[in-house]
């Protein structure tokens, strides 16, 4: 009878130990799948951020090209539509706007007519 009790206690202990091991393995697998899901979300977010900044850079490049075209148009128009005296008068009136002055003069400015440049 004593042997039978040991066998039953051993069986119950083995069953409990097996259940505990299965519980821990399932918990570990659940944590791994949660971590994997979070990693997938992070990867997707990083791809979205990368795409956002790539598109922003392209749009800024396009904007820069558009500004260049506008300035070239203004310069060409100023040279063909205005006399040299009219251009000088416009530059004097707009001397606080350094970009306009530099562009219309083609980079040649008198130091006394311009504000200190950076």
C-alpha positions as a printed Julia matrix, in Angstrom:
118×3 Matrix{Float64}:
  0.0     0.0     0.0
  2.91    2.31    0.72
  4.19    1.89   -2.84
  0.8     2.79   -4.22
  0.8     6.08   -2.25
  4.26    6.95   -3.58
  3.13    6.22   -7.12
  0.03    8.4    -6.72
  1.99   11.26   -5.08
  4.64   10.98   -7.81
  1.94   10.99  -10.5
  0.21   14.03   -9.01
  3.56   15.79   -8.58
  4.49   14.96  -12.21
  1.1    16.16  -13.44
  1.43   19.46  -11.53
  5.0    19.9   -12.72
  3.93   19.26  -16.33
  1.05   21.73  -16.01
  3.41   24.35  -14.59
  5.92   23.84  -17.41
  3.15   24.07  -20.05
  1.8    27.25  -18.41
  5.24   28.88  -18.43
  5.87   27.88  -22.05
  2.51   29.27  -23.15
  3.15   32.49  -21.22
  6.55   32.82  -22.88
  5.06   32.22  -26.32
  2.34   34.8   -25.63
  4.97   37.35  -24.59
  7.01   36.56  -27.71
  3.98   37.09  -29.95
  3.17   40.35  -28.16
  6.76   41.5   -28.62
  6.63   40.47  -32.28
  3.39   42.41  -32.81
  4.88   45.51  -31.18
  8.01   45.16  -33.34
  5.86   44.93  -36.48
  3.97   48.09  -35.47
  7.26   49.88  -34.83
  8.65   48.79  -38.21
  5.49   49.99  -39.98
  5.66   53.33  -38.17
  9.33   53.77  -39.08
  8.49   53.1   -42.75
  5.73   55.74  -42.58
  8.12   58.28  -41.05
 10.75   57.53  -43.69
  8.18   57.93  -46.47
  6.92   61.18  -44.95
 10.38   62.77  -44.85
 11.29   61.5   -48.31
  8.13   63.1   -49.74
  8.76   66.29  -47.76
 12.28   66.5   -49.2
 10.91   66.04  -52.73
  8.3    68.75  -52.18
 10.91   71.16  -50.83
 13.09   70.46  -53.88
 10.12   71.25  -56.12
  9.41   74.41  -54.14
 13.03   75.52  -54.49
 12.91   74.99  -58.24
  9.67   77.01  -58.42
 11.25   79.89  -56.49
 14.25   79.83  -58.83
 11.92   80.02  -61.83
 10.04   82.98  -60.31
 13.28   84.87  -59.59
 14.61   84.17  -63.08
 11.33   85.42  -64.55
 11.48   88.59  -62.45
 15.1    89.22  -63.38
 14.5    88.7   -67.08
 11.41   90.9   -66.95
 13.23   93.64  -65.04
 16.04   93.68  -67.58
 13.73   93.74  -70.6
 10.94   95.96  -69.29
 12.76   98.54  -67.16
 15.5   101.02  -67.92
 18.73  101.02  -65.96
 17.55  104.09  -64.02
 14.22  102.44  -63.11
 16.04   99.35  -61.87
 18.34  101.5   -59.7
 15.32  103.37  -58.28
 13.59  100.06  -57.46
 16.73   98.77  -55.77
 17.01  101.9   -53.64
 13.35  101.58  -52.63
 13.83   97.93  -51.71
 17.29   98.01  -50.17
 16.07   96.38  -46.95
 15.1    93.29  -48.9
 18.51   91.8   -49.45
 17.47   88.81  -51.55
 15.64   91.0   -54.06
 18.58   93.39  -54.32
 21.16   90.64  -54.75
 19.11   88.84  -57.31
 18.2    91.85  -59.44
 21.77   93.12  -59.39
 23.13   89.68  -60.16
 25.15   89.54  -56.94
 26.89   92.92  -57.52
 25.98   95.32  -54.74
 27.5    98.49  -53.42
 28.4    98.0   -49.79
 27.11  101.45  -48.79
 23.63  100.76  -50.25
 23.01   97.49  -48.46
 22.46   96.52  -44.85
 25.13   94.44  -43.21
 24.93   90.96  -44.62
 25.36   87.82  -42.56
